[in-house]
Amino acid sequence: MNTPGKPKPSRNQRHWLLVALAVALVGVLIMVFGYW
């Protein structure tokens, strides 16, 4: 699926950036709720 021969996977990069951001947000929320 993800081939390094592609010139500019901008859409994929943006998608994975959003996914990473959401995962980080959920992790922070879980940490906060687990701490309290």
Residue pairs with C-beta under 8 A, 6 or more apart in sequence:
2 9
2 12
